[in-house]
Amino acid sequence: MERETITGPSAGKTGLTLREKQSHLALLLANIAWGALAPVSKSILIQGQISPLALSAIRITGAAAVFFLLARILPQSVAPREKIRRGDWLHLLLAATLLISANQGLYIMGVGFTSPIDSAVMCSTTPMITMILAALVLGIPVTRHKFIGVIIGLGGVVLLVNDSNSATIASNPVLGDILCLAAQVCAAVYYVTCIGLTRRYSPFTMTKWMFYLSALTYGPCCLPELIRVPWTAVGPETWGSIAFIILFASCFSFLMLPLAQRYLRPTVVCVYNYLQPVVAAIIAVIIGVGEFGWLKLAATALIFIGVYFVNRDSAPAVGNSRRKPE
């Protein structure tokens, strides 16, 4: 695919193509929605009507149903009817297991035990894990700007953790943090092993089939938890939160991710995870489960500076790297 280059002063300063700039915007919006996921999910779980397993199953099967509907009403220019190669099915199942079933299942279970801010902060470990895996698997060098950016951003995350609201409900924060960390390991493995799929299929096709496969494999395992939910007692506010999780934190965000993966390196893609603790902290303040003082403001500044340093690296994107993934 040809690179669409921007001409003029802006292009000369950043060295980014149009597609790469669009990918950065897609990642920004996706991570805002993912950052909101933790406090919104926590607001549902603390009511005790829906368990973490049930909520993760609702999210996955609900998103699969939305994609099933969209695939039939949207034009092919938006939702192409691509045929999956026979040899790609196992790879696609692996992608669905890593990024949907394991990552989202473990993460929501972790949110149930820890605080929403801490669970979002754990997402910041993904760039470090992905950087190591990308260097080992893809041969992608760790540039000076990337290293500085990750370190600065990690410093902001540490400040955010130290200033987290201890009053936030967390029945077992250690277990919750471990589950959220395990979820990020699964995401990091996906970022460095499934790039080839994002280059062969459109974002809609990738996301649609990942949710389809995950709903078929993960949903039935959670059926007992779904049966226990007192559906008639679920209020309108909870249904609104569930709708946000399905439509924005699932369908929209996961459509943006494959789009960005086509044109950006794995380490750049997942460094945007640093934005999630910021969004989670802001929403936690809005719903009354946290405070946002000067220390959190300083942490926010460090996180954005770290993202800037990583993004100023003008090295070729994944699609143009010397070593092409399968």
N, C-alpha and C positions, 0 to 999 in steps of 0.2 A: 504494500500500500504506500502511495506516495505521501511524503510529508508536506503539509501545507504551511509554508513559512510566512510569517508576518513581516512585512517590510516597514521601515520607518524607525524612529528613535526607540520606540518601546521594544521592538524586536532586537535592536542592537544591544540594549542593556540586559535583557533577560536571556536571550538566545533560545527562547521557547517557541515551539511551533504553535499554530492555532489549536491543533488537537491536544497538545500537552496542556495548554492553558485551560481548555475546556475540561480536561481530566482533573486538573487541580480544583476547579470549581465543583465538579461532581463529587470529589472526595470531601470537600468542605461541607457541602450540604448533607452528604451521607453521614459524616461523623457528628454533625449537629443532631441529626435524628437518633443516631446510636447513643450519643451522650444523654439524650432525654430518656432513653430506654430504661436505665437503671432506676431513677426516682419514680418514673411512671409505673414500672413493674413492682417496685417496693410498695407503692400506694395500694396496689391490688392485693399483694401477698399479705400485708399486715392485717387485712380484714379477716383472713382465715377461711374464707369461702373457697378459694381456688389455691391449690398447692402449686409449688414450682414446676413439678412434672406436668401437671394439667395445663398450666399457663404456657409452657414451652410447646406442648402439643397443639394447643389452640392457635398459637402464633404460626407454627409451621403448616398445619393443615388449612388454617384460614388463608394464609398467603398463597398456598397451592390452589385453593379454590378461586381466589382473585385472579391469578395468572391463567387459570383454565378459562375463566370468563373473558379476560382481556384478549386471549389468543383467538377467540371466536368473533369478537366485535371490532377489533382494531384492524386497520388495513395492513397489508404485507409490508409496506414501507416502514411501518413502526414495529410490527410484530411479524417478522418473516417466518415462513413455514419451512424451516431448514430441516433436512434429514440428517440424523446423527449417524456417523460412520459406525459400522459394526465394531471396529477395533477401539472406538472411543467410549463405549458404554461402561466398561469397568473403570476407566479413568474418570468418567463423569460421576459414577457412583461413589468413587473415592472423594471427589470434590464435594459432593452433597453430604457425605458422612462427616468430613472434616469441618466444612464451613457452616453447614446448617445444623445437622443433628448434634454433633459433638460440641462445636463451639457455642451454639445458641442454647442447647440443652444444659450444658455445664454452667454457662454464664448465668442463666436465670435461676438455676439451683443455688449458685453462689450468692446471688442477690438476696435470696431468701434467708441466708444466714448472716450476711454482713451488711454494712451500710451502703447506700447508693453511691456516695462519693468514693468510698474505698473500692467498690466493685468497678467503677469507671476508671479509677486510678490504675488498677491492675492491667487495664488495656494498654497502658504505656510501656509494658514490658515487651509487647509484640515487636517493635522496631529492633530492639536489641537481639531478640531471638532470631528474627528474620535476617538481620544483617549477618549473623554467624552462619545461618543455613545458606543464604545466598552466596556467601564467599566460598563455602564448601561445595555446594551442589552446582551453582551456575558460574562460578569463577568470577563473580562481580567484585571488583576491588572496593575496599572501604576507604573512600576519599577523605581528605582532611576536613572539608566542609561538612560532610555527612557525620563524621565522628564528633566534630565540635557541636553540630546541631543536636545530635542525640544526647550528648552530655549536658548541654544547657537545658534542653527540654526535660531531661530526667531530673535535673536540679529543681526545676519548677514543680515537678510531680512530687518530689520529696517534701517540699514546702507545703504543698497542698495536703499531703497525708498528715503531716504534723499539726496542721490547723483544722483537721476534720472535726466535725461536731460529735463529741462523745455521747451526746444525748440521743443520737440517732439509734433507732432500734436495730440491734445486732445480736441475735441469740447465740451465735457461734462465729465470731469474726475470723478466727484462724481457719476454720474449715471453709468458710465462705470465700476467703481470699485464695486458698489453695485451689478451690474449684474454679474460680475466675482465672487464676494463673494457668490451670490446665486447659481452659478454653482458649486462651491466647496462644498456647503452644500448638494447638490444633490449627488455629488460624494461620500461624507462621508457616507450618508445614504446607498448608494449602497455597499460600502466596508463592512459594518457591517450586512447587511440584506441578501446579495446574495452569501455568502460564500458556502452554500450547493450546489448551482448549479455548482460552479467551481470544486467541488469534484466529482460530478456525470458525468460531461461531459468534453470532451477534450477542450483545448483552442480554437481550430479551430471551433468546433461545437458551443461553447458559443458565440464567436465573430461573426461568420457567422449569426446566428439567431438573435442576438441583432441588427445588422445592417439591416437585412431583415425587422424585425418588425418596427424598427425606420423609415426606408425608406417608408414603407406602411402607417405609421401614421403621420409622420412629413412632408414628401415630398409634399403630396397634399396640405397641409396648406400653403406652400410657393410657390405654382404654380403661383399666380399673380406676385410675385417678379421675378420669373424665366422668365416669359414672357417679362418683362420690360428690361431685359438685352440685350444690343446691341451686339449680339454674333459676328457679322461680324467685329466689331471694336476691339474685344479683341485680344491683341498682343501675340506673341510667348512667351515673358517673363512671362506674366500673366498665360498663359497656363502651362508653366513650374512650376510656383509656385503652381497652382492648382493640378498638378500631384504630387508634393511633399506632399501637404496636404493630398491627397487621399491615396497615396501608403505608405508613411512613417509615417506621423502624425496620420493616421487613421488605415489602415490595419495592418501594422507591429506593431505599438505600442499597439493596442488593442489585438493583438494576444499574446503579451508578458505579459499583465496584468493578465489574468486568469491563465497563467502558474505560475506566482509568487504567486498568491493568494492561490494556492494549498499548499504551503509549508511555507509561512510566515504569521505572524500576521497582521491584518489590519493596526495597528499603524506603523509597519515597512514598509509596502507597500507604504503608502501615505507619509511617511517622505521623500521619494525620491523626492517629489514635490519641496523640497527646492533647487534642482538642476536647476529647470526650470528658475528662475530669472537669474541665472548665464549665462545659455545658451542664454536666450533672450537678456541680456545685451551685450554679445559678438557679437551676430549677428546684434544687433542694431548699434554697432560701425562699423561693416563691411559695412553695407548699409548706413552709414552716418547719423543716427538719434540719436546718443548718444556718450558719452565719457566714457572711462574706465580708471580712475585714481587710485591713491593709496587707496582711500576710498573703491572703488569697489573691489580692490584686497583683502583688509582686510575683506570685507563682504563675498567674495568668500571663504576665509580661514575659517571663522566662520561657514559657511554653511556646508563645508565638515567635519569639526570637529564635528558638531552636528550630521551629518549622521553617523559618526564613532561611537559615543557614543551610539546611538540607536542600531546600528548593533552589537555591542559587547555583547549585552544582549543574553545569550545563552539559554534562556527559550525555551520550545517546541514551534513548529510552530502551526498554526491554526489547521491543520489537526490532531494534537495530544493534543489539549487542553482538559481539563477535561469536559467542557461542549460543546457538539456537536450541531452546528446549524442545522436547518431543511434543 
